């Protein structure tokens, strides 16, 4: 069976035209236009302007650009799926639900932890249902005020989509709309994992894999018990400073306060623009944040990014990449 994995511990080491849609799929891309080399997307982080130029286009190799709403909210007052389904949304966008496309049940997730990385069979079926193929270029975006889109970005890459074809839009849906980006309004249903048929074991999306760059609880325990002087890794905690120091309770009931011995605190919000949490700070500022916290982004040691449930750790992991670390 599939072993449970724990994306709350994201390990950063040192140093793919579209197939036909599934019958009845609600996802159809807008009419295709040629995408010139000058307008091609590159890098992890892409501007709203570059995303506008890429929307609805294919590149010279015939690959589509597909927008993926990765909105997730910690507050119970907002629901990313509900907001996507009611609209507005970027025209042609899909929705990737980190809570739904995840490991569930006693066999895969015996502790019932939230939004654990999915088994590769479920991920592949979800990509088919979303009409996503390995050759597509994916642009993850979020709704206004959402500061957690790095998690969907990380999941898509970790589960097998080519890393050079997954991007994170630096700006919100509101900014997209304000700059003239095409949007959809009205109801549109997002896929549900329970509606997917996994019985055949056959999918068109054939590059899904077990989650990459993930370490399990045993490995984290080994690092902690080895101690700072004897471990080949450093643990970076993305939670806020007050939670790191156990000065405030954890937001989920029943969790102990405090931190793993020897861990370093880099609050994920310190890596984002204070007036726009959907934008990362420039690379030089990111380096400064890490250095002031006691971490050299170029360290030869492995960096294990940790948080409360595997969401904001992905912000730290992406920021480290922007500082030049190899995602492995």
C-alpha positions in Angstrom: 0.0 0.0 0.0 0.9 3.6 -0.2 2.9 4.8 2.8 1.7 8.0 4.4 3.8 11.0 3.8 4.0 14.2 5.8 4.5 17.4 3.8 4.7 19.5 7.0 8.4 18.5 6.7 9.6 19.6 3.3 13.2 18.6 2.6 15.3 21.0 0.4 18.5 19.3 -0.8 21.7 21.2 -1.3 22.4 21.8 -3.9 6.0 18.3 -20.9 0.2 18.7 -27.0 -2.7 18.1 -24.6 -4.6 14.9 -24.8 -8.4 15.1 -25.3 -10.5 15.9 -22.4 -12.4 13.3 -20.4 -16.0 12.9 -21.6 -18.2 15.4 -19.8 -15.3 17.4 -18.4 -16.4 21.0 -17.6 -12.9 22.2 -18.3 -12.2 23.6 -21.8 -9.4 25.9 -22.5 -10.2 29.2 -24.4 -9.4 29.3 -28.1 -5.6 28.9 -28.5 -3.3 31.6 -29.8 0.3 31.4 -30.6 2.7 32.3 -27.8 5.9 33.9 -28.9 9.1 33.1 -27.2 9.2 36.6 -25.7 6.0 36.0 -23.9 6.9 32.5 -22.6 6.8 32.1 -18.8 9.9 31.1 -17.0 11.0 30.8 -13.4 9.0 29.9 -10.3 7.6 33.4 -9.8 5.8 35.2 -12.7 4.2 38.6 -12.8 0.6 39.3 -13.4 1.6 41.1 -16.7 3.4 38.0 -18.0 0.5 35.8 -17.0 -1.9 38.1 -18.9 0.3 37.7 -22.0 0.4 33.9 -21.6 -3.3 33.3 -20.9 -5.1 31.2 -23.4 -2.0 30.6 -25.5 0.1 27.7 -26.5 3.9 27.8 -26.7 5.9 26.9 -29.8 5.8 23.2 -28.8 2.0 23.2 -28.6 1.7 23.2 -24.8 -1.2 25.0 -23.2 -1.0 27.5 -20.4 -3.6 26.5 -17.7 -4.4 28.6 -14.6 -5.0 26.8 -11.4 -6.7 28.4 -8.4 -4.8 27.2 -5.4 -6.6 29.3 -2.8 -6.7 27.8 0.7 -7.6 29.7 3.9 -6.9 29.0 7.6 -9.9 31.1 8.6 -13.2 29.3 8.8 -14.8 32.5 7.4 -13.4 31.8 3.9 -13.4 28.7 1.7 -11.3 28.6 -1.4 -13.5 26.0 -3.2 -16.7 27.9 -2.5 -15.2 31.1 -3.8 -13.9 29.4 -7.0 -17.2 27.7 -7.6 -19.3 30.8 -7.2 -16.9 33.0 -9.1 -15.3 35.1 -10.3 -12.3 33.1 -11.4 -9.7 33.5 -14.1 -11.2 32.4 -17.5 -10.6 28.6 -18.0 -9.1 28.1 -14.5 -9.2 24.9 -12.7 -9.2 24.5 -8.9 -6.7 22.4 -6.9 -8.0 21.5 -3.5 -5.2 20.5 -1.1 -7.7 19.2 1.4 -9.6 17.1 -1.0 -6.8 15.7 -3.3 -4.9 14.3 -0.3 -4.2 11.1 1.6 -7.3 10.0 3.6 -8.4 7.0 5.5 -6.8 4.7 8.0 -4.4 3.0 5.6 -3.0 6.1 4.0 -3.3 8.6 6.9 -3.8 6.8 10.2 -3.4 9.9 12.3 -6.0 11.8 10.2 -3.7 14.7 9.5 -5.1 17.4 7.2 -4.0 17.9 3.6 -1.3 15.2 3.5 0.1 14.7 0.0 -2.1 12.3 -2.1 -1.2 8.9 -3.4 0.1 9.2 -7.0 -3.0 7.3 -8.4 -5.4 9.9 -7.0 -3.2 12.8 -8.2 -3.1 11.4 -11.7 -6.9 10.9 -11.7 -7.3 14.5 -10.5 -5.1 15.8 -13.3 -7.2 13.9 -15.8 -10.4 15.2 -14.4 -9.0 18.7 -14.5 -7.9 18.2 -18.2 -4.3 18.7 -17.3 -1.6 16.8 -19.2 2.2 16.5 -18.6 2.9 19.0 -21.4 0.8 21.8 -20.0 2.2 24.8 -18.3 0.5 25.5 -15.0 0.1 28.9 -13.3 -1.1 28.8 -9.7 -2.9 31.9 -8.4 -4.9 32.8 -5.4 -7.8 35.0 -4.3 -7.3 38.4 -2.6 -5.7 38.0 0.8 -4.7 34.3 0.3 -1.1 33.8 1.5 -1.0 30.0 1.1 -0.7 29.4 -2.7 2.8 28.1 -2.4 1.3 24.8 -1.1 -0.6 24.1 -4.3 2.5 25.1 -6.3 4.7 22.7 -4.3 2.2 19.8 -4.5 1.9 20.0 -8.3 5.7 19.8 -8.7 6.3 17.3 -5.9 3.7 14.9 -7.4 5.4 14.9 -10.8 4.5 17.9 -13.0 7.7 19.2 -14.6 9.2 21.8 -12.4 9.9 24.2 -15.3 6.2 24.1 -16.2 4.7 25.1 -12.8 4.7 28.8 -11.9 3.2 31.0 -9.1 1.5 34.3 -10.1 2.8 37.2 -8.1 -0.5 39.0 -7.5 -4.1 38.2 -6.7 -7.2 37.5 -8.7 -8.3 41.1 -8.0 -5.1 42.4 -9.5 -5.6 40.2 -12.6 -9.1 41.6 -13.0 -8.0 45.2 -12.4 -5.4 44.9 -15.2 -8.0 43.6 -17.7 -7.5 39.9 -17.3 -10.4 37.8 -18.6 -12.6 36.3 -15.9 -15.6 34.0 -15.6 -18.6 34.6 -13.4 -21.4 32.3 -12.4 -21.3 28.8 -11.0 -18.7 26.2 -12.0 -18.1 22.9 -10.1 -14.6 22.0 -9.1 -13.6 18.3 -9.2 -14.1 16.2 -6.1 -11.9 13.2 -5.2 -14.8 11.1 -4.2 -16.2 11.4 -7.8 -13.1 10.0 -9.4 -12.9 6.4 -10.6 -9.6 4.9 -9.5 -10.7 1.3 -10.1 -9.0 0.8 -13.5 -5.7 2.1 -12.4 -5.3 3.7 -15.8 -4.8 7.4 -16.4 -3.8 9.6 -19.3 -1.6 11.7 -16.9 1.3 9.2 -16.8 4.0 11.0 -14.9 2.6 11.1 -11.4 4.9 9.8 -8.7 5.1 9.5 -4.9 5.7 12.9 -3.5 9.3 14.1 -3.9 11.3 16.1 -1.4 9.2 15.0 1.5 10.6 13.5 4.7 8.6 11.5 7.2 8.3 11.7 10.9 11.0 9.1 11.6 13.5 11.1 9.6 12.7 14.4 11.4 13.0 12.6 14.7 16.4 11.3 13.7 17.6 14.8 12.8 16.3 16.2 16.1 17.8 13.5 18.3 21.2 13.7 16.5 21.5 17.3 17.8 22.7 20.4 16.1 26.3 19.5 16.0 25.9 16.0 14.7 23.0 16.3 12.2 23.3 16.7 8.4 20.2 18.9 8.4 18.8 22.0 9.9 15.0 22.4 10.6 13.4 25.7 9.7 10.0 26.4 11.4 7.7 28.7 9.3 5.2 29.5 12.1 5.0 32.9 13.7 7.4 33.8 16.4 4.8 33.7 19.2 3.8 30.1 18.2 7.5 29.1 17.9 8.1 30.3 21.5 4.8 28.8 22.8 3.6 32.3 23.8 0.2 31.7 22.2 -1.8 28.5 21.7 -1.8 26.5 18.5 -4.8 27.2 16.3 -5.8 23.6 16.2 -7.1 22.2 19.5 -5.1 19.6 21.3 -1.7 20.5 19.9 1.2 21.2 22.2 3.0 24.5 22.0 6.7 24.9 21.5 9.2 23.8 18.8 11.5 21.0 17.8 14.9 21.3 19.6 17.5 23.0 17.5 15.1 24.4 15.0 15.3 27.9 13.5 12.4 30.2 13.2 11.7 32.0 9.9 8.0 33.2 10.0 6.7 32.7 6.5 5.0 36.1 6.6 8.5 37.7 6.8 9.1 36.3 3.3 6.1 38.0 1.7 5.4 41.6 0.8 3.7 43.2 3.8 1.0 44.9 1.6 0.5 42.0 -0.7 0.8 38.4 0.7 0.6 36.9 -2.8 4.0 38.4 -3.6 7.4 37.3 -2.4 10.0 39.8 -1.4 12.9 40.3 -3.8 15.7 37.7 -3.6 18.1 39.9 -1.8 15.6 40.7 0.9 14.8 37.0 1.3 18.5 36.3 1.8 18.5 38.9 4.6 15.5 37.4 6.3 17.2 34.0 6.4 20.6 35.3 7.5 19.1 37.4 10.3 17.3 34.2 11.5 20.7 32.4 11.6 20.4 30.4 8.4 22.7 30.8 5.4 20.6 29.9 2.3 23.7 28.4 0.8 24.5 26.0 3.6 25.8 22.6 2.6 23.4 21.0 5.1 20.0 19.8 4.1 17.2 22.2 5.1 13.9 20.7 6.4 11.1 23.2 6.3 8.4 22.7 9.0 5.2 24.3 10.1 1.9 23.3 11.7 0.3 21.1 9.0 2.4 21.3 5.8 1.2 24.6 4.2 3.4 27.5 5.1 6.6 25.3 5.1 6.2 25.5 1.3 6.6 29.3 1.4 9.9 28.9 3.1 11.0 26.1 0.6 10.1 28.4 -2.4 11.9 31.4 -0.8 15.0 29.3 -0.4 14.9 28.4 -4.1 14.6 32.1 -4.9 17.8 32.5 -2.9 19.6 30.0 -5.2 19.1 26.7 -3.5 18.5 23.7 -5.8 15.1 22.1 -5.3 16.7 18.7 -6.0 
